[in-house]
Amino acid sequence: DTMALRSAIGRVAAAFGASCSAPAPRAAWSGFSLAASPNWRGLAAGSPRSFHASSVADASAPKLSGWAQWKRAQNKRNKTLGANRWNARVLTKQARKARGNLVERWKIFRGDQVMVNSGKDRGQVGTVTKVFRKENRLIVEGLNLVKKHVKRTEGNQGGVITMESPVHYSNVNLVDPVTGSPVRVGRKFLDDGTKVRVTRGRLASGAIVPKPDIAMQRRRPRNTKVGSRDTSWQETLRNTYAPGPAGGAGGFF
């Protein structure tokens, strides 16, 4: 039995060495000894333990520093977060790029006054008209204008039109309502427990920036229709509890 086991191990070792492109694994397997390997001692004695090639790879792999391990875990978390949050069938080119690095907490909403801090419109102020959370981008009214060629259709004459192009979230700053300077956005709680936005930075006044009214409105009306799977209010009011017998266990539903 031991000889048959050794021959089987030799065939596996030869196959493993032939499948590797680098010569180092073949050299390691050529001097393989059943008694010298601690992973095979239990197998020679009849134990069901098996040898895993991952142990050899882990031993030869370089050790990562603490920062590298943290960065790898963060990138893995961001990719998982993006995949779980935006599980759409069709994504734009910009959405694919930002899928693993989405902005988790947006501090700029529709209706806010922002200042562009990069590009050809640097220093100009405009109002946010639309946000694209899947792409980390937003549209500022009257800024970042581009020309687009539109094909002529029955209802449209076509030609070259001018329209706003989306701006990345990192290229805009909120405008302080008191000083009018570009500032960062922070959050704090008032005495009554209300969570509000406040301005932060060297040029900030620390004023409270309320959320715009347009951002509080729903674009799509909430569906209030009762479907076939919805529980009716008559069913919720029906008493379905049956008390148990006297001196016995509790009741049941």
Solvent accessible surface area in square Angstrom, and as a share of the most:
residue,aa,sasa,rsa
1,D,164,0.85
2,T,73,0.42
3,M,144,0.64
4,A,67,0.52
5,L,57,0.28
6,R,128,0.47
7,S,54,0.35
8,A,35,0.27
9,I,14,0.07
10,G,38,0.37
11,R,160,0.59
12,V,99,0.57
13,A,10,0.08
14,A,68,0.52
15,A,63,0.49
16,F,69,0.29
17,G,4,0.04
18,A,82,0.63
19,S,88,0.57
20,C,31,0.18
21,S,117,0.75
22,A,49,0.38
23,P,98,0.62
24,A,71,0.55
25,P,37,0.23
26,R,104,0.38
27,A,72,0.56
28,A,73,0.56
29,W,42,0.15
30,S,96,0.62
31,G,65,0.62
32,F,59,0.25
33,S,49,0.32
34,L,20,0.10
35,A,77,0.60
36,A,70,0.54
37,S,17,0.11
38,P,85,0.53
39,N,48,0.25
40,W,28,0.10
41,R,143,0.52
42,G,15,0.14
43,L,42,0.21
44,A,51,0.40
45,A,92,0.72
46,G,66,0.64
47,S,34,0.22
48,P,134,0.84
49,R,133,0.48
50,S,68,0.44
51,F,44,0.18
52,H,118,0.53
53,A,50,0.38
54,S,68,0.44
55,S,49,0.32
56,V,84,0.48
57,A,58,0.45
58,D,103,0.54
59,A,89,0.69
60,S,90,0.58
61,A,53,0.41
62,P,117,0.74
63,K,200,0.85
64,L,75,0.37
65,S,68,0.44
66,G,57,0.55
67,W,170,0.60
68,A,28,0.22
69,Q,91,0.40
70,W,142,0.50
71,K,76,0.32
72,R,150,0.55
73,A,61,0.47
74,Q,60,0.27
75,N,64,0.33
76,K,149,0.63
77,R,135,0.49
78,N,30,0.16
79,K,136,0.58
80,T,69,0.40
81,L,45,0.22
82,G,1,0.01
83,A,42,0.33
84,N,112,0.58
85,R,98,0.36
86,W,60,0.21
87,N,128,0.66
88,A,35,0.27
89,R,243,0.89
90,V,130,0.75
91,L,18,0.09
92,T,73,0.42
93,K,130,0.55
94,Q,72,0.32
95,A,4,0.03
96,R,153,0.56
97,K,149,0.63
98,A,13,0.10
99,R,84,0.31
100,G,25,0.24
101,N,107,0.55
102,L,17,0.08
103,V,37,0.21
104,E,77,0.34
105,R,185,0.68
106,W,10,0.04
107,K,66,0.28
108,I,8,0.04
109,F,26,0.11
110,R,37,0.13
111,G,26,0.25
112,D,6,0.03
113,Q,88,0.39
114,V,0,0.00
115,M,34,0.15
116,V,6,0.03
117,N,55,0.28
118,S,53,0.34
119,G,59,0.57
120,K,145,0.61
121,D,21,0.11
122,R,179,0.65
123,G,44,0.42
124,Q,87,0.39
125,V,72,0.41
126,G,9,0.09
127,T,36,0.21
128,V,2,0.01
129,T,61,0.35
130,K,81,0.34
131,V,27,0.16
132,F,54,0.23
133,R,95,0.35
134,K,81,0.34
135,E,25,0.11
136,N,6,0.03
137,R,68,0.25
138,L,0,0.00
139,I,28,0.14
140,V,0,0.00
141,E,102,0.46
142,G,41,0.40
143,L,12,0.06
144,N,36,0.19
145,L,77,0.38
146,V,62,0.36
147,K,153,0.65
148,K,106,0.45
149,H,148,0.66
150,V,40,0.23
151,K,171,0.72
152,R,187,0.68
153,T,84,0.49
154,E,186,0.83
155,G,82,0.79
156,N,72,0.37
157,Q,162,0.72
158,G,24,0.23
159,G,40,0.38
160,V,86,0.49
161,I,79,0.40
162,T,84,0.49
163,M,76,0.34
164,E,54,0.24
165,S,27,0.18
166,P,43,0.27
167,V,12,0.07
168,H,63,0.28
169,Y,40,0.15
170,S,76,0.49
171,N,50,0.25
172,V,7,0.04
173,N,41,0.21
174,L,3,0.02
175,V,23,0.13
176,D,1,0.01
177,P,84,0.53
178,V,106,0.61
179,T,71,0.42
180,G,38,0.37
181,S,21,0.14
182,P,54,0.34
183,V,6,0.04
184,R,147,0.54
185,V,19,0.11
186,G,10,0.09
187,R,82,0.30
188,K,85,0.36
189,F,139,0.58
190,L,64,0.32
191,D,160,0.83
192,D,115,0.60
193,G,50,0.48
194,T,65,0.38
195,K,107,0.45
196,V,25,0.14
197,R,9,0.03
198,V,3,0.02
199,T,3,0.02
200,R,105,0.38
201,G,38,0.36
202,R,214,0.78
203,L,81,0.40
204,A,25,0.20
205,S,55,0.35
206,G,42,0.41
207,A,26,0.20
208,I,76,0.39
209,V,17,0.10
210,P,101,0.64
211,K,89,0.38
212,P,23,0.14
213,D,115,0.60
214,I,82,0.41
215,A,25,0.19
216,M,130,0.58
217,Q,122,0.54
218,R,143,0.52
219,R,141,0.51
220,R,199,0.73
221,P,122,0.77
222,R,162,0.59
223,N,121,0.62
224,T,117,0.68
225,K,172,0.73
226,V,119,0.68
227,G,41,0.40
228,S,123,0.79
229,R,236,0.86
230,D,79,0.41
231,T,94,0.55
232,S,49,0.32
233,W,169,0.59
234,Q,100,0.44
235,E,81,0.36
236,T,91,0.53
237,L,134,0.67
238,R,141,0.52
239,N,127,0.65
240,T,64,0.37
241,Y,103,0.39
242,A,36,0.28
243,P,103,0.65
244,G,25,0.24
245,P,104,0.66
246,A,111,0.86
247,G,93,0.90
248,G,50,0.48
249,A,88,0.68
250,G,64,0.62
251,G,27,0.26
252,F,129,0.54
253,F,184,0.77
